[in-house]
Amino acid sequence: MIELKNIEVSYENKTIIKNFNMNIKKGEKLLVKGLSGSGKTTILKVILGFVKPDNGEIFYNQKRVTEKNIWEIRKNMCYVSQDVDFPKIEVLQIFKSTFNYKSNKDNILNLENLYLELEKYKLDKAILTKNVKMLSGGERERIGIIISKLLNREIYLLDEINSSLDSELRKIVVDDFSNSKKTIIAISHNNLWEETGKFKIINLERR
């Protein structure tokens, strides 16, 4: 489904990623590990087309990714970050505005499914009436995860998504994604992902 061939990325004449290769098939799960600065997040940004590699090629469903087709390809992906930055509005409006984006026009916000996800992630329905500025970091993180789940994309790129959660909630997140049928590329320092036995591991060296 996604293949990266001989990817090289440099910043300010410093090589961050060199000769990186990856091939992940539909439904497979990959865990990218490495020290800070080893290029983990950069790999996700290369896949999304936000970072253009100095060398190498990216393929999606055996078609080379270019500036002309990356927008359409990106519609099949969902990037979830540990740094969830929402506008300071009511939480329910965050959900509604997300589903009003042009790229999400084929999706309909199902409130019943939303309530089920809130319950799964230990959030009361009353949170929907709160302003985002009243939420804790862990609550914002869970709201971001729930939005991504409801968008129901083919591919999930997860960047340290449970860093602000306690051990119980971290396990809920890991179990939820590891048991899904989606294609997942996760970055995490948390051993729970590896302990599921469902993720192929790539270790990056700091350069």
C-alpha positions in Angstrom: 0.0 0.0 0.0 2.8 2.5 1.0 6.4 2.1 -0.1 9.3 4.4 0.6 12.4 3.7 -1.5 15.9 5.0 -0.6 14.5 8.1 1.1 17.0 10.8 2.2 16.1 14.0 4.0 18.5 16.7 5.2 18.0 19.9 7.2 20.6 22.6 7.2 23.2 20.3 5.6 22.6 17.7 8.3 21.3 14.3 7.1 18.3 13.3 9.2 17.2 10.2 7.2 19.5 8.3 4.8 18.6 5.3 2.5 15.4 4.7 4.3 13.2 1.9 2.9 9.7 0.8 4.1 7.0 -1.3 2.6 3.6 -1.6 4.4 0.7 -3.5 3.0 -3.0 -2.8 3.5 -4.0 -3.7 7.1 -0.4 -4.0 8.4 0.9 -2.2 11.4 4.3 -0.6 11.8 5.9 0.8 14.9 8.8 3.3 14.3 11.1 3.7 17.3 14.2 5.8 17.8 15.8 8.5 19.9 14.8 12.1 19.6 16.1 13.6 16.4 16.3 10.3 14.6 13.7 11.3 12.0 10.5 9.5 13.2 8.1 12.4 12.7 9.9 13.3 9.5 9.0 10.0 8.0 5.3 10.6 8.6 5.6 14.0 7.0 7.3 12.5 4.0 4.4 10.1 3.6 1.9 12.9 3.9 3.8 15.0 1.4 4.5 17.8 3.9 8.3 17.1 3.6 9.8 16.6 0.2 12.8 14.2 0.3 16.1 15.2 -1.2 16.3 11.7 -2.7 14.1 8.7 -3.1 10.6 7.8 -4.1 7.2 7.3 -2.4 4.6 4.9 -3.8 0.9 4.6 -2.9 -0.9 1.5 -4.2 2.1 1.0 -6.6 1.7 4.5 -8.1 4.4 7.1 -7.6 3.4 9.9 -5.3 3.8 13.3 -6.9 2.8 16.9 -6.2 -0.2 16.4 -8.5 -1.7 13.4 -6.8 -0.7 13.8 -3.1 -3.8 15.8 -2.3 -6.1 13.0 -3.4 -3.9 10.4 -1.7 -3.9 12.4 1.6 -7.7 12.1 1.8 -7.1 8.4 2.6 -4.9 9.2 5.5 -5.4 10.5 9.0 -2.5 12.1 10.9 -2.9 12.2 14.7 -0.3 14.1 16.8 0.4 14.4 20.5 0.1 18.2 20.0 -3.6 18.7 19.4 -4.2 22.4 18.7 -7.9 23.2 18.4 -9.6 26.6 18.1 -11.0 27.8 21.4 -14.6 26.9 20.6 -17.2 24.4 21.9 -16.0 20.8 21.6 -19.1 19.7 19.6 -18.4 22.5 17.1 -14.9 21.1 16.7 -16.5 17.8 15.5 -19.0 19.6 13.3 -16.5 21.9 11.6 -14.1 19.0 11.0 -16.9 17.1 9.1 -17.7 20.3 7.1 -14.2 20.4 5.5 -14.2 19.8 1.8 -11.9 16.7 2.2 -14.4 15.2 4.6 -17.6 16.0 2.7 -18.4 12.3 2.0 -18.5 11.6 5.8 -21.4 12.4 8.0 -21.0 13.0 11.8 -23.0 10.2 13.5 -23.8 11.3 17.0 -24.5 7.8 18.2 -21.0 6.7 17.1 -19.6 9.8 18.7 -21.2 9.0 22.1 -19.9 5.4 21.9 -16.3 6.7 21.3 -16.7 9.1 24.2 -17.7 6.3 26.5 -14.8 4.1 25.3 -12.3 6.8 26.0 -13.8 7.6 29.4 -15.2 11.0 28.5 -18.6 12.2 29.6 -21.1 13.6 27.0 -21.1 16.9 28.9 -17.6 17.5 27.5 -19.3 18.4 24.1 -20.7 21.6 25.6 -17.3 22.7 27.1 -15.0 25.2 25.4 -11.7 23.6 24.3 -9.7 26.0 26.5 -11.3 24.3 29.5 -9.9 20.9 28.6 -6.8 19.2 29.9 -4.0 18.0 27.6 -5.2 14.4 28.0 -8.8 15.4 27.1 -7.7 17.2 24.0 -5.6 14.2 23.0 -8.6 11.9 23.3 -10.8 14.3 21.4 -8.3 14.2 18.6 -8.2 10.5 18.6 -12.0 10.2 18.5 -12.2 12.6 15.6 -9.7 10.5 13.7 -11.7 7.3 14.4 -14.9 8.9 13.2 -13.3 10.0 9.9 -12.7 6.3 9.2 -9.7 6.7 6.9 -7.7 3.8 5.4 -4.4 4.7 6.9 -3.5 6.1 10.3 -0.3 7.9 11.1 0.0 8.1 14.9 2.6 10.4 16.4 3.0 9.8 20.2 -0.8 10.0 20.5 -1.1 8.7 24.1 1.7 10.7 25.7 -0.6 12.7 28.0 -2.7 9.7 29.2 -2.5 7.5 32.3 -1.7 3.8 32.0 -5.4 2.7 31.7 -6.2 5.1 28.9 -2.9 4.3 27.1 -3.9 0.7 27.0 -7.4 1.5 25.7 -5.8 3.5 22.9 -3.3 0.8 22.0 -5.8 -2.0 22.1 -8.3 0.0 20.0 -5.8 0.7 17.2 -4.0 -2.6 17.3 -7.2 -4.6 17.0 -8.5 -2.5 14.1 -8.2 -3.5 10.4 -6.7 -0.2 9.4 -3.2 0.3 8.1 -1.3 1.9 10.9 2.1 3.5 11.3 2.8 4.5 14.9 5.5 6.4 16.6 5.8 5.8 20.3 8.3 5.4 23.2 5.6 3.4 25.0 6.2 -0.4 25.1 2.5 -1.2 25.0 2.4 -1.0 21.2 5.3 -3.5 20.9 3.8 -5.8 23.5 0.7 -6.4 21.4 2.8 -8.4 19.0 0.9 -6.9 16.1 3.4 -4.3 15.0 6.4 -4.7 12.8 9.2 -2.7 14.4 11.6 -0.3 12.7 14.4 1.2 14.8 16.0 4.4 13.6 19.4 5.5 14.6 20.1 9.1 15.6 22.3 10.7 13.0 
